[in-house]
Amino acid sequence: MTNASESSSAQNAPTTTAGTAQIGVVGLAVMGSNIARNFASHGHTVAVYNRTTAKTDKFMEDFADTGSFVASATIEEFVQSLERPRRALIMVQAGAGTDAVIAQLADAMEPGDIIIDGGNALYTDTIRREKEIRERGLHFVGAGISGGEEGALNGPAIMPGGPAESYESLGPLLESISAKVDGEPCCTHIGPDGAGHFVKMVHNGIEYADMQVIGEAYHLLRNATGMSPAEIAEVFREWNAGDLDSYLIQITAEVLAQTDAETGRPLVDIIVDAAGQKGTGRWTVKSALDLGIPVTGIGEAVFARALSGARAQREAAQGKLPSGQLTAAIDPTERAEFIEDVRRALYASKLVAYAQGFDQILAGSEEYNWDLDPKDMARIWRGGCIIRARFLNRITEAYEENPELESLLLAPYFNNELRDLIDSWRKVVIKATGLGLPVPVFASSLSYYDSLRAERLPAALIQGQRDFFGAHTYGRVDKPGAFHTLWSGDRSEVEA
């Protein structure tokens, strides 16, 4: 399918022998452009193609002298420039555009060739696409790629799914450009069909919770102590030198320290307090609901973004909804203690978010027969990705020591950590409530933790209610079977 702009730029494509590129990249927006440059910087010849050929021309103008690139004006030329088995990485917006590019590539490719979708695709779409492409004799790989623009260029975490056979050919290329930690690539074959995009989706869900709980910590320090953003930035820098060492804590300090050039005020005070989202957080929560996994921290983070965007509703409520009697702010003499309590509450809430994410990964693995290994996720998330953090080494070790962990929170290391964190966690949630400050992830994560450790939950009453109005039956603690009470009769119990 060639348009006028495509043919007019053909003269700009360098003359080359067919089949010389080890990998091809379709889509030369920032992520695609950077990942193509990453491949080239590692000694690979890279075929590049963009539907708008002016973008291909601009890419070659800017970067042709930085590596070995083969530019093409049409999909057919692009495919012919690849060595066999052909490997084409799609970096376009998820949805209909992805399906269109897949169809074009599949029509031009031959059996055994590999199509890789590196976008944030919904994993169920990847399952469908893999099946369709497999039936045509081709391989389809859904690869989650995390790290943003910088990671794409300098080393992302990569989560490829699809046929194991395809990884034999594709894996060395992906591993070469991925981030490295202790000499290990942050890339591994995740599992069949949609496994790679499923794991990336949950990664992003954890990212939502991580970002929200960091925001809650900032909001508490700002409003409970009166500290300035610059002062809080220094607190986050100190935190980043300890257990909370992570990419998100690091960049939080940078954002809080930034001054707006136009007004001289802290930039964080100039930014509109309505957080956007592209959908992966919602997908994570929807999937968790389908799987029956309580990802409460992730869910509250998604809802918090939605509420932040409800500008008209929030404005209507300001000054109208009563606050009740609030407690006093933190006394300056108690500031250091409160800061440490917030740090511990943040750490504990982050642990819950990761634990819930790994629960969802394992449930997805069982549902779709993927046979995922949780320690592989923890290992490749140690570098390159947005949620990279020091304690991922501990998560890796936890699953190495006990692959059958019922919950990450029960791993000896994290169990001991929680003993040290729990009192501060409770104090912070109580203080936030008294101040009227919203901490949805802090609070919901603590409730999840208390629910997990509780000997009895109110679900027994709920089962009684369900049996009363709908004869849904209930189980008994003292004998097996299902039972029903004749609520509208003599209230005797019968076996269901």
Salt bridges, closest charged atoms under 4 A:
ASP62 OD2 - LYS58 NZ 2.59
GLU83 OE2 - ARG87 NH2 2.71
ASP99 OD2 - ARG128 NH2 3.44
ASP99 OD1 - ARG129 NE 2.86
ASP107 OD1 - ARG136 NH2 2.78
GLU110 OE1 - ARG84 NH2 2.92
GLU110 OE1 - ARG86 NH1 3.35
ASP113 OD2 - ARG86 NH1 2.90
ASP117 OD2 - ARG129 NH1 3.66
ASP125 OD1 - ARG128 NH2 3.74
GLU130 OE1 - ARG134 NH2 2.79
GLU132 OE1 - ARG128 NH1 3.63
GLU135 OE2 - LYS131 NZ 2.76
GLU165 OE2 - HIS139 NE2 3.93
ASP182 OD2 - ARG382 NH1 3.50
GLU184 OE1 - ARG382 NH2 2.95
GLU207 OE1 - HIS203 ND1 3.95
ASP210 OD1 - LYS350 NZ 2.54
GLU234 OE2 - ARG237 NH1 2.60
ASP245 OD2 - ARG390 NE 3.70
GLU254 OE2 - ARG237 NH2 3.55
ASP269 OD2 - ARG222 NH2 2.93
ASP273 OD1 - ARG311 NH1 2.40
ASP273 OD2 - ARG314 NH2 2.53
GLU337 OE2 - LYS427 NZ 3.11
GLU340 OE2 - ARG343 NH2 2.78
GLU340 OE2 - ARG344 NE 2.87
ASP341 OD2 - LYS427 NZ 3.01
ASP373 OD2 - LYS375 NZ 2.57
ASP376 OD1 - ARG379 NH2 3.90
GLU397 OE1 - ARG394 NH1 3.70
ASP420 OD1 - ARG344 NH1 3.71
ASP450 OD1 - ARG426 NH2 2.77
ASP450 OD1 - ARG453 NE 2.87
ASP467 OD1 - HIS484 ND1 2.80
ASP478 OD2 - ARG476 NH2 2.82
GLU493 OE1 - ARG476 NH1 3.17
